[in-house]
Structure formats: C-alpha cells, structure tokens
Amino acid sequence: MRSHLLRVYVSTNIQDSDAPELTLLAQKFMNQKLPGWTQQPIKPRELARFQQWTETRDGVAVGRTGTLLLFDLRAAEFPFRSCIRVTPVLRWGEPWQTAIGERPVYVGNLLAAGVLTLLFVGFVAGVLVYFASRTENTDGTRRGGWKRLLLNPQGRLSLSKTQAAFWTLCIGGMVFCFGLTRLEVPTIPESLVALMGLSLATRATIFITEQPNGRKPGDSTKETPQEKITPRLRDLINSGQKTGNPVAITKAQMVFWTCIAGFLFCVKSLLNGVLWEVPWQLVALMGISQASYVIPPVLKTMKQ
C-alpha cells in the first residue's frame, strides 16, 4: 500500500555502507505516464540487520534470517489508479549485488480504490433500489418504494434484513476495494464468513416466523388487508407488541454490536491494508446477541 511503509526482506547481511537502493520497474497501463519513483532508485528510510521472518513455500513455513529495509512512498506522486504493478530490484555493495523479486507485486492506492468502490457499489445498490421501487405489490400498488428491501411483511423496518444488508455492503465494499489494489480476490478471513453466515441464518429464522398463521412461504391463501404502516428507524428496536413496553432490549443489543463490529471492520481493514480478521470472541458475542434476538419470535411461533 502506498499509505504504508514498503518492507523488503533479503536473506543476506546488508549494511548502511553498502548503499542499498531499490528500483521498482513498473508496468505501463494504456500508455499512461509512469510516476517518477518508478524511474529512479529509492534510498531506504531504515535498515535493520539480523531480522527473522517466516516465508511459506508450497504450503510449508520456512524461517529466514537477514536484513529488513523500509522504504517510504507515502509522499510520492501517484497517478489516479487503484494500483501499479511493479517488479522490485534491490542493489547494494561494491561491486554491485542484485536481488530481484521472484514475481511482480502491486503498490495499491487506497484513495483511488475507495473512490472507484463507492462509484461501483453505489451504482449496484442504486440499481437494486430502482428495481425495488418499481416492483408492484400484489394489490398493484408500489407502497414502500425502495424501503421494501428492508421491510418485514407488516411494513416495519426488519432488523434481520437491515443487518444482512449492512454486512453485505461492508464486506462486499472492502473485498471490492482491496481486490482493485491487487487485481485479485483478497483472502477472506474465516471469521468474516462466520459473521455473514450468522447474519443470513438469523434472517432465515426470522423469515419463517414472519409467515402469518403458520403458513409456509409460497402458500396461495388470500391475505387479509393490513393497516398502512410508515417504516421508521425506531422499528429496528421495536418489539412488535401492541400492548406494554414496545422496546426490545435484544434488538437494541443486536443493533449495538452490529454497528460496533461493522465500524471496527471497515476502519481496521483500511488501516491495515487487508481485510481485518474479526476476533472470534467478537463473533461469539454477535452470535449470542443474535440468538437472544431470534429465540423469542421462534418460541412465540411454536406456541401458535
């Protein structure tokens, strides 16, 4: 990442007197002018000898010892592209010794990738919103507009639908953004897959409980007309009870943990330059929160 210090590991002992310098041989994109830092050698900002690291060769972890060099490109000129493909070449010593990277790497620009992600994800979301607003109800009307993507059968905002949409936008946007900086699909941590699975499992369970009179999805019985309900954000913590306390602490807890986890995921991913692997303890907390949200409507449905 351009916003991070570039780390170069060499399995040999290099000293400051060897005057090491790094050249990044860039690949041209549609005859676009290459930035200046790809045309001339770059001096290291820091050099550390006798460092240890681990490399993976054919699935086997191999320990290495050598020199770590840090190069700073944060203030360098960068064209408005999500990434530049370069081949690193390191030279040092007298006479010159040369080490060349075994494969090209990508120097990513999060600013350009972020703008392109907002445009693309916004376009796809806009198309879905348009389709939702143009789709007619069973009675021939278009009540609800785009909000129907997030509404339950009663016309209120559905917490499970909103959470599923929230995580889809967060994870999908970050995957697309980092995919642009590498021109390949980034590694998706298992904890993110678990979070998406929890969200969809919650939605599937609530979907079953939302079917009126215990009917299964697809049953073609005549529905009774319902009063017109205006969806509001407070529906996300509404228990649905018509008497007594209308606020559900289980829903409020689920909203709380979803907002915290989603915010941390986006910020940590952007800071680290890779998809953040959500700690399993946080995944467990989300699972407990969603279980407390799912159990009451399931029990209510079983009693009917």
C-alpha positions in Angstrom: 0.0 0.0 0.0 1.2 3.5 -0.8 -0.1 4.6 2.6 2.2 2.1 4.3 6.0 1.7 4.6 7.3 -0.7 2.0 9.1 -3.7 3.6 11.8 -5.5 1.7 13.4 -8.6 3.2 16.7 -10.0 2.0 18.3 -13.2 3.3 21.8 -11.7 3.5 23.6 -9.2 5.7 23.4 -5.7 4.3 25.0 -2.7 6.0 24.5 1.1 5.5 27.9 1.3 3.9 26.7 -0.9 1.1 24.4 1.9 0.0 21.4 -0.2 -0.9 18.8 1.2 -3.3 15.5 -0.1 -4.6 14.2 0.2 -8.1 10.5 -0.6 -8.9 10.2 -1.5 -12.5 6.6 -0.6 -13.3 4.2 -1.9 -15.9 2.6 0.6 -18.2 -1.2 0.8 -18.3 -2.7 2.1 -21.6 0.4 4.2 -22.3 -0.2 6.2 -19.1 2.8 8.2 -17.9 4.6 6.4 -15.1 5.3 8.2 -11.8 8.9 9.5 -11.1 9.6 7.0 -8.3 9.5 4.1 -10.8 12.1 5.8 -12.9 14.9 6.2 -10.3 16.3 4.3 -7.4 14.9 4.8 -3.9 17.0 5.0 -0.8 15.9 3.1 2.3 14.5 5.0 5.2 15.5 2.4 7.8 17.7 -0.7 7.7 17.7 -3.4 10.3 20.1 -6.4 10.3 19.7 -9.9 11.7 16.0 -9.9 11.4 13.9 -13.1 11.4 10.7 -13.8 9.4 8.7 -16.7 8.0 8.0 -17.5 4.4 5.6 -20.0 3.0 6.9 -22.4 0.3 4.5 -24.9 -1.1 2.4 -24.7 2.0 5.4 -25.2 4.3 6.5 -22.4 6.7 10.3 -21.7 6.4 12.2 -19.5 8.8 14.6 -16.9 7.4 17.2 -14.5 8.8 18.6 -11.5 7.1 18.1 -7.8 6.6 14.9 -5.7 6.7 14.8 -2.5 4.7 12.0 0.1 4.9 11.1 2.4 2.0 8.8 5.3 2.2 6.5 6.1 -0.7 3.7 7.9 1.2 4.6 11.3 -0.1 5.4 10.1 -3.6 3.4 11.2 -6.7 0.8 8.6 -7.6 -1.5 8.6 -10.7 -5.2 8.2 -10.1 -5.1 4.4 -10.3 -6.0 1.8 -7.7 -2.7 0.1 -8.1 0.6 -0.1 -10.1 2.2 -3.4 -10.9 6.0 -3.4 -10.2 8.9 -5.7 -10.1 11.3 -4.9 -7.2 15.0 -4.8 -7.9 17.4 -4.3 -4.9 21.1 -3.4 -5.5 23.9 -3.0 -2.9 27.6 -3.3 -2.2 30.8 -2.8 -4.2 30.8 -4.5 -6.7 27.1 -4.3 -7.2 25.0 -7.2 -6.0 21.4 -7.6 -7.2 18.3 -9.3 -5.8 15.1 -9.4 -8.0 11.7 -10.3 -6.7 10.5 -13.6 -7.9 7.2 -12.2 -9.1 5.6 -8.7 -9.6 3.8 -7.1 -6.7 1.2 -4.4 -6.6 1.6 -1.0 -4.9 -2.0 -0.1 -4.0 -3.6 3.4 -3.8 -6.5 3.3 -1.3 -7.8 6.7 -2.3 -8.4 5.8 -5.9 -9.6 2.3 -5.0 -12.0 3.9 -2.4 -13.5 6.3 -5.0 -14.0 3.5 -7.5 -15.6 1.3 -4.9 -18.0 4.0 -3.9 -19.0 4.5 -7.5 -19.4 0.8 -8.4 -21.0 -0.3 -5.2 -23.2 2.8 -5.2 -24.3 2.0 -8.8 -25.2 -1.6 -8.0 -27.0 -0.5 -4.9 -28.8 2.1 -6.9 -30.0 -0.4 -9.5 -31.3 -2.7 -6.7 -33.1 0.3 -5.1 -34.6 1.2 -8.5 -35.8 -2.3 -9.1 -37.4 -2.4 -5.6 -39.1 0.9 -6.1 -40.5 -0.2 -9.5 -41.8 -3.6 -8.4 -45.5 -3.7 -7.7 -47.2 -5.2 -4.7 -49.8 -8.0 -5.0 -52.5 -5.3 -5.0 -51.0 -3.4 -7.9 -49.5 -0.6 -5.8 -45.9 0.4 -5.1 -46.2 1.4 -1.5 -42.9 1.5 0.4 -40.6 2.2 -2.5 -37.0 1.2 -2.1 -37.6 0.6 1.6 -39.3 -2.7 0.8 -35.8 -4.2 0.6 -35.6 -3.7 4.4 -39.3 -4.1 5.4 -41.0 -7.1 7.1 -44.4 -8.3 6.0 -46.1 -5.9 8.4 -44.4 -2.9 6.8 -41.9 -2.1 9.5 -38.1 -2.0 9.2 -36.8 -5.5 9.7 -33.7 -5.8 11.9 -32.5 -9.0 10.3 -32.9 -7.6 6.8 -31.1 -4.4 7.8 -28.2 -6.3 9.4 -27.9 -8.6 6.4 -27.8 -5.5 4.1 -25.3 -3.7 6.4 -22.8 -6.6 6.4 -23.2 -7.2 2.7 -22.3 -3.6 2.0 -19.4 -3.5 4.5 -17.8 -6.8 3.4 -18.6 -6.5 -0.3 -17.3 -3.0 -0.4 -14.0 -3.9 1.3 -13.5 -7.0 -0.8 -14.0 -5.0 -4.0 -11.7 -2.2 -2.7 -8.8 -4.4 -1.8 -9.4 -6.5 -4.9 -8.8 -3.4 -7.0 -5.5 -2.8 -5.2 -4.2 -6.3 -6.0 -6.2 -7.2 -9.2 -7.1 -10.5 -7.5 -9.7 -11.6 -4.9 -8.2 -10.9 -1.4 -8.1 -13.6 1.2 -11.4 -13.6 3.1 -10.9 -14.5 6.8 -12.9 -17.4 8.2 -14.4 -15.1 10.9 -16.0 -12.9 8.2 -17.6 -16.0 6.6 -18.9 -16.9 10.0 -20.4 -13.4 10.5 -22.1 -13.5 7.2 -23.4 -17.0 8.0 -24.8 -15.8 11.3 -26.5 -12.9 9.7 -28.1 -15.0 7.0 -29.1 -17.7 9.4 -30.8 -15.1 11.6 -32.6 -13.7 8.6 -33.8 -17.2 7.5 -35.1 -18.0 11.0 -37.0 -14.6 11.3 -38.4 -15.1 7.8 -40.1 -18.3 8.9 -41.5 -16.7 12.0 -42.9 -13.8 9.9 -45.2 -16.1 7.9 -48.7 -15.3 9.1 -50.8 -18.1 10.7 -48.0 -20.5 10.4 -48.2 -20.7 6.6 -45.2 -21.7 4.7 -43.6 -19.5 2.0 -45.4 -19.9 -1.3 -48.9 -20.8 0.1 -51.5 -19.1 -2.0 -54.2 -18.2 0.5 -55.9 -14.8 0.5 -54.2 -12.3 2.7 -56.2 -10.1 5.0 -55.7 -6.3 4.4 -53.5 -4.6 6.9 -53.4 -1.1 8.1 -50.9 1.2 6.5 -47.7 1.5 8.5 -44.9 4.1 7.9 -41.5 2.5 8.4 -39.2 4.4 10.8 -35.7 3.8 12.2 -37.1 3.1 15.6 -38.7 0.0 14.2 -35.2 -1.6 14.5 -35.7 -1.8 18.3 -39.5 -2.2 18.3 -40.7 -5.5 19.9 -43.8 -5.6 17.8 -46.0 -5.8 20.9 -49.2 -3.7 20.7 -49.5 -3.5 24.4 -46.9 -3.0 27.2 -43.3 -2.0 26.5 -42.7 -1.7 22.8 -38.9 -1.6 23.1 -36.9 -4.9 22.8 -33.5 -4.9 24.6 -32.5 -7.9 22.5 -33.0 -5.9 19.3 -31.2 -2.9 20.8 -28.3 -5.1 21.7 -28.1 -6.6 18.2 -28.0 -3.1 16.7 -25.3 -2.0 19.2 -23.0 -4.9 18.4 -23.6 -4.8 14.6 -22.7 -1.1 14.5 -19.5 -1.6 16.6 -18.3 -4.6 14.7 -19.0 -3.1 11.3 -17.3 0.2 12.1 -14.2 -1.6 13.5 -14.1 -3.9 10.5 -14.1 -1.0 7.9 -11.6 1.2 9.9 -9.2 -1.7 10.7 -9.2 -3.0 7.2 -8.4 0.4 5.7 -5.6 1.0 8.3 -4.1 -2.5 7.8 -4.4 -2.6 4.0 -6.0 -6.1 4.2 -9.4 -7.4 5.3 -9.5 -7.4 9.1 -9.9 -10.8 10.7 -12.6 -10.2 13.2 -11.6 -11.8 16.5 -13.6 -15.0 17.3 -14.6 -13.6 20.7 -16.4 -10.8 18.9 -18.0 -13.3 16.5 -19.2 -15.2 19.6 -20.7 -12.1 21.1 -22.5 -11.4 17.9 -23.8 -14.9 17.8 -25.1 -14.7 21.4 -26.7 -11.3 20.6 -28.5 -12.8 17.5 -29.6 -15.9 19.4 -31.2 -13.7 22.1 -33.0 -11.9 19.2 -34.1 -15.0 17.4 -35.3 -17.1 20.3 -38.4 -15.0 21.4 -40.1 -15.0 18.0 -39.3 -18.7 17.5 -40.9 -19.6 20.8 -43.9 -17.4 20.0 -44.4 -19.1 16.6 -44.1 -22.6 18.2 -46.9 -21.7 20.7 -49.3 -20.7 17.9 
